[in-house]
């Protein structure tokens, strides 16, 4: 090993879901929205002046911040935006998780958390979920340097009630508690009201799932103005121009269309509940997902076998090889009614062969 190699920061990176190059597939592996963005997004893109791209974008992203603030009825000083919720969460880790005490998050959860902790040299402890893959608030009543968890959880889809979230916050007044709500719009109650009640709570959401803009990369955090200022101080010390002009325009158009947002999320919820009924009838086992996916296993067929069989037939779902206790599970994104009918039809034939 050469001397300079000793100073390289080496981490095991996050592995995203597969992005197949084929076009004629059923893609249910990365929790994307099966419906197009709001009509105003297409209009904004059509009327975008390409000459504006020679100019730097607005560093404080005023239009989008104002749109988010108006939608959630908060002050713009309470909103932080980033390039997808991954960017927002990474900034939160850098800003608020700097003590020598370990941060806490579930053992089965969004697999970027431990990657960021390792990369940023943040000590951490993974708290095991119970046998039903649920988070127990009492497990988070111990000394720590901060807490982060998704709600609903990923990849399990289990929803923690706001009362349980508040129990965690009340037990941890001296650290920052981050509630990652990437999937909250598919049937859950947001923890947003708690930001006015406690000064150490940050709620993170994204445009990637419920607003059909995974390809544009927009995420945001809402908290009190003090925490948002600290967050912006780190952001502007890192990169002042993180969001491009086109993304700002499309995100602003999206957040303005509440009716379309509610229409598409309701369609996905309806399809999810139908899919649960069909999977249950086929013998699958799963929790009561409140996200845009179902985390399911079949007691008679291995997860790897089902994953490979589906993939061979151009139906892509997500399989996680670790930890061991979720090895038999598949995470199935909710697609259109047509896509989910094709999935169920295949499973019926495969399981009854």
N, C-alpha and C positions, 0 to 999 in steps of 0.2 A: 504493500500500500504506500502510495506517495504521501508526503506530508500534508499537501493541500486537501487530500481526500478525508482527512480526519475532521475537517471543519465543515464538511457538507451536511446539511440538514436532511436526513434520510427518513422518509415516512412511507408507510404503506397507503397508497391513495384510495380514495372512495371509488367504488366500481358502480357506474350507472347502469341502468337497464339497457339491454341490447336494443340497438337501433338498426333493424334489418334494412337492407337496400332494396328488397323486393317491394313492388307496389301492390300486388294482389294478395294481401294478407289480412288477417284479423289481428290487430295489434292491441293487446290487453295487458301489457307488461310494464308500462311506465306511468300509469295514472294520468294520462293526458285526457282532456275533455274530447268526447267524440263529435261535438258540435262546433261549428265555426264561431269565431268571435262576434261580438255585437255588430250589427249593420254599420254603425257609425265608425267602426274601426276600418272597414273597407273604404268608406267614404273619405276618411282622414288620409288614408294611404294614397288614394287616387288623386287627392288635391294637394299632396305634399310637394313643396317647391324644392326640387333637388339642388338648386343653387344655394339653398340655406345650409347645405352640408359642408360648405367651405368655412362656415362659422362654427365656433365652439358652441356647445349646448349650454343652456342655463344651468350653472353649477348647483343652484339650490332647487331646481326642478319645480318652480313655482306653480305652474298650471296643474301638474299631477298631484303635488302635495295638497293644493287647495281642493282639488276634486275628491281626493281621499278624505280630507277633513270634513268636507260637506256631506259626503255619503255616510260617514260614521258619526257625524255631529260632534266633532271635537275641534279644537283650535289648531290651525296649521303648525303652531309651535310644538304640537304633540305628535307630529308625524315625521318619520324618517323613511326615505326610500332607498332602495338598492337594486343591484342587477340580479333579480331573483331573490327569493328568501334565503338561498344559500349564502349570498353575499351579505345580506343583512345579519344572518346568524353568525357568520365569521367575524363581522365587525363587532357584534355583541360579545363574542368570546374574547376578542382582543381588548375591548374596552372595560369589561366588568369582571372578568375572571382572572384576577391577578394576585390573589392571596396564595399562601403556601398550603392552604387547606384544600382538600379535593372537592371538585364540583361533583354533583350527583345527577345521574340520569339512568333510565331503565336499562336492563341488560338486553332486552329485545325492543329495539326502537330504531329511529332514523340512524343509519350507519355512518353518517357524516360526523356525528357528535364526537366519537372517539378519535376520528381522523384529525379534526381540528384540535382537539385536546393534545394529541401526540405532536402535531406540527408546531403548536404554540407552547409546548412544554408545560401544559396545565395539568396538575395532578387530578385524577378523577376516580370515582368509584361507581361501578355499574350495579344498580339495585335490582335484584331479580323480581320479575313480575310473578304473580301467584300462578297456580296451575291452570287457571282460566285466562291467563295472559292479561290480568288486570293489575293496575298500579294501586298499591296500598299507601295512603297518605302517611300512616304511622311510620313507615320505613324511612321517611324523609325528615323525621324529627330528631336529627342528630347534628353534630358539628360538621360544618361544610363551608366551602368557598363560593357556593352558588348552586342553583338548580335550573335544569332545563328539561323539558319533556314535551312531546307532541300531544295534542288533544283535538280530535281522536288520535290515538297512537298509530304509528306506522312501524311495521306493516300489519299490525293486528286489527286495526279499525275500531278498537274498544274506546268508548267515550267515558271520560271522567266528568261527573257532574260538577257544576261550579262550586257547590258547597264543599266538595272534597278539595278542589283547587284552593279555595279560601282557607281551608284547614292547613294546607301546606304553607301558604303565605304567612298565616298567623304564627306558625311555629318557627318561621325563619325571618324575623324582622331585620336582621343585620346583613343579609345577603340579597343579591338580585335573583329574582325568580322569573324565568322566561317561559312563557306558554306559547308553543309553536303550533299555530292553528291553520296549517296548510289545508286541512280538510274540513274545517268547521262549518262551511256553507252547505254541507250535504246532510244536515239533520241535527247538528249539535248546537248547544247554547254557548255563545262566546263568553270568555272571561273579561271582555273589554270593560264592563262596569266596575271591575275591581281596581282599575288604574286610578280612579277617583277616590278610592277608599284607602289605598295603600301606596306608599311612595317608592316601593321597590319592585314593582311589577311591570313587565314589558310583554306585550302581546304582538306576535309576528304572524303575518298572513302573506298570501301570494296571489298573483294574477294567473299563475300557471294552470291551476286546476279549475276552479269554478268560473273563471273568466276567459278560458280558452286561449291564453296567451303564453303558453310555455315557450314558444319560439321567440318571444320578445324579451323575456327575462325581466320581470318586474316583481319585486317583493317590497314589503313595508313593515315598519314597526310603529306601534302606537303606545305612548306612555306619557308621563308628565314632562313638562318642558325642560326640567333640569336634566333628566336622564337623556332626553333627546339631544340636548346641547352637548353633553359629554360624548355621545355617539357621533354627532356631526364633527366634533373636534378631531376625533380619530380618523373619520372618513376623509376630511379635508387635508389631513396630514399624510394620507396615503395616496389619494387620487381625487382631485377636485372635479374631474369631468367623467363620472362613472356611467352616466346614462345618456345615450345619444338622442338626437333630436327626433328621429322617427319613433323611437320607443316612447318618448314622452308624449308625442302627439297621439299615438295609438292607445296608450294607457289612459290618457285623459278622456278620449272618446269612449273607451270601454266603461270607465267608472261612472259616466254620466247616464248610462242606460240601465237603470234599475229594473225595468220591466223585463228586458231580455235576460238579464242575470237571473232573476227569479224564475223565469220560464224554463231556462235550460237546467238549472239545478233541480227544479221540481221533476223534470223529465228523467234525470239521472236517478233521483231518489226512487221514483216509481219503477224504473227498470231494475234497480238494485233489489227492491223488495220482491219483484217477480222472480229474479234470478235466485234469490235465497230459497224461495219456495221450490223451484225446480231442482236446485242442488240438494236440498234436504230430502226430496223425494227419491233422489238417486243414492242416498246414503252418505252424503258428505257431512262432515262435522265442522262447525265454525261458530264464532261468536256473533253477537248482534252488531255488525258493522254499521257505523254512522258516517262512513267516508264514501268515496267513490270507487271502492274496491271491496272485495271479500277475501278473507284469509281463511282458506279451507283445506281440509285433508279428507282423504277417503280411507277408512280403516282397512280395506281389503286390497288397496293398490298403492304402491309406493309413490311418493311425490316425484321422484326422479323419473319413474316410468311414465307417469301421466304427463309431466313436463315435456319429455322427449316425444311422446306420441302426439301431443298437441302441436308441437313445433314441426314435426314431420308433415303434419297436415296444414301448415301455414297458419296456425293459431298460436300466438305468442303470449305467454303469461310469465310471471316472475317466480323463480325458485331460489330460495336462500339456502346455501349449504351449511351455514352456521348461524347461531349456535345449534348444537345437535338437536335440541328439543323442538326445533321448528323445521327440521329437515324433511318432514313428510308433508309440509304445508306448501300450498301455492297461493300466491297473491294474484287475484284476478281483477283487473280493472273493469269497471262497468263501461261498456260501449253503447252503441245504438241498440234498439230493440232487435233489429235484423242481425247484428253481430252476436248478440247474446243468444238468440234463437239458434244460430249456427253452432255456437259453442255447446249448448245443451244437446242439440241433435247429435253432435259428434260424441259427446260423453255417453249418451244413451246407447249408441251403437257399440262404443268401445267397452263399456262396462257389462254389456249383455252379450258379448261375442261368444 
